[in-house]
């Protein structure tokens, strides 16, 4: 098992250009974040989740550096989930917790 955590300033995600957004986030994530009047907090917390997943995977000696290969989505119960869009060569289960307030976003990942 391994864990990962990341915290970011939401202000880093205000008015980011389209090329940045498309380089980091999947179309599903972009659609979700853009459905809010202030998408920056949703982008920030998903970025945190991707960073936390990368940190947790390093505990398995897996180095996944491309953010778009990690997708954060909500399941049917509106709980955040991790989807890896690449075969890692092994089955890894993730538990994910996301939170944000007016200025900060944070994500915690447990991988097993």
C-alpha positions as CSV (number, residue, x, y, z in Angstrom):
1,X,0.0,0.0,0.0
2,X,1.0,3.6,-0.5
3,X,-0.4,7.1,0.0
4,X,-0.1,10.4,-1.7
5,X,-1.3,13.9,-0.8
6,X,-1.1,17.3,-2.5
7,X,-2.3,20.8,-1.7
8,X,-2.6,23.7,-4.2
9,X,-3.6,27.4,-4.3
10,X,-6.8,27.6,-6.3
11,X,-5.6,31.0,-7.7
12,X,-3.1,29.1,-9.9
13,X,-6.0,27.8,-11.9
14,X,-7.9,31.1,-12.5
15,X,-8.0,32.1,-16.2
16,X,-5.6,29.4,-17.4
17,X,-5.3,29.1,-21.1
18,X,-7.0,26.4,-23.1
19,X,-3.7,24.6,-24.0
20,X,-2.8,24.2,-20.3
21,X,-6.2,22.9,-19.4
22,X,-6.2,20.4,-22.3
23,X,-2.6,19.2,-21.5
24,X,-3.5,18.4,-17.9
25,X,-7.2,17.3,-17.9
26,X,-9.3,14.8,-19.8
27,X,-12.4,15.9,-21.8
28,X,-14.6,14.4,-19.1
29,X,-12.8,16.4,-16.4
30,X,-13.0,19.6,-18.5
31,X,-16.7,19.2,-19.1
32,X,-17.3,18.7,-15.3
33,X,-15.2,21.6,-14.2
34,X,-16.6,24.0,-16.8
35,X,-20.1,23.2,-15.6
36,X,-19.4,25.5,-12.5
37,X,-19.4,29.2,-12.4
38,X,-16.0,29.1,-10.7
39,X,-14.2,26.1,-12.4
40,X,-10.8,26.9,-10.9
41,X,-11.5,25.2,-7.6
42,X,-12.6,22.0,-9.4
43,X,-9.6,22.1,-11.7
44,X,-7.3,22.7,-8.7
45,X,-8.7,19.8,-6.6
46,X,-8.5,17.4,-9.6
47,X,-4.9,18.5,-10.2
48,X,-4.2,17.8,-6.5
49,X,-5.7,14.3,-7.0
50,X,-3.5,13.6,-10.0
51,X,-0.4,14.7,-8.1
52,X,-1.4,12.5,-5.1
53,X,-2.0,9.5,-7.4
54,X,1.5,10.0,-9.0
55,X,3.0,10.1,-5.5
56,X,1.2,7.0,-4.4
57,X,2.2,5.1,-7.5
58,X,5.8,5.9,-6.9
59,X,5.4,3.7,-3.8
60,X,4.9,0.8,-6.2
61,X,7.9,1.9,-8.3
62,X,5.5,3.0,-11.0
63,X,6.3,6.4,-12.6
64,X,3.4,7.9,-14.4
65,X,4.3,11.4,-15.5
66,X,1.5,12.3,-17.9
67,X,-1.4,13.9,-16.1
68,X,-4.0,13.0,-18.8
69,X,-3.5,9.3,-18.1
70,X,-5.1,9.9,-14.7
71,X,-8.8,10.7,-14.7
72,X,-10.8,11.9,-11.7
73,X,-14.5,11.3,-12.0
74,X,-17.6,10.9,-9.8
75,X,-19.2,7.5,-9.4
76,X,-23.0,7.0,-9.3
77,X,-23.0,8.1,-5.7
78,X,-21.0,11.3,-6.5
79,X,-17.9,9.9,-4.8
80,X,-14.6,10.9,-6.4
81,X,-12.8,8.0,-8.1
82,X,-9.5,7.4,-9.9
83,X,-9.3,5.9,-13.4
84,X,-5.9,5.1,-14.9
85,X,-6.0,5.3,-18.7
86,X,-3.0,3.1,-19.2
87,X,-2.2,-0.5,-18.3
88,X,0.1,-0.4,-15.3
89,X,0.9,-4.1,-15.4
90,X,-0.9,-4.7,-12.1
91,X,-4.3,-4.0,-10.5
92,X,-4.1,-1.1,-8.1
93,X,-7.2,0.1,-6.2
94,X,-7.4,3.7,-5.1
95,X,-9.4,5.5,-2.4
96,X,-9.6,9.2,-2.9
97,X,-10.6,12.2,-0.7
98,X,-10.9,15.7,-2.2
99,X,-11.6,19.0,-0.4
100,X,-11.4,22.7,-1.2
101,X,-12.3,26.0,0.3
102,X,-12.0,29.6,-1.1
103,X,-8.2,29.5,-1.5
104,X,-6.8,26.0,-1.2
105,X,-7.5,22.5,-2.6
106,X,-6.3,19.3,-1.2
107,X,-6.4,15.6,-2.2
108,X,-5.4,12.4,-0.3
109,X,-5.0,9.1,-2.1
110,X,-4.6,5.6,-0.6
111,X,-3.5,3.0,-3.1
112,X,-3.4,-0.8,-2.6
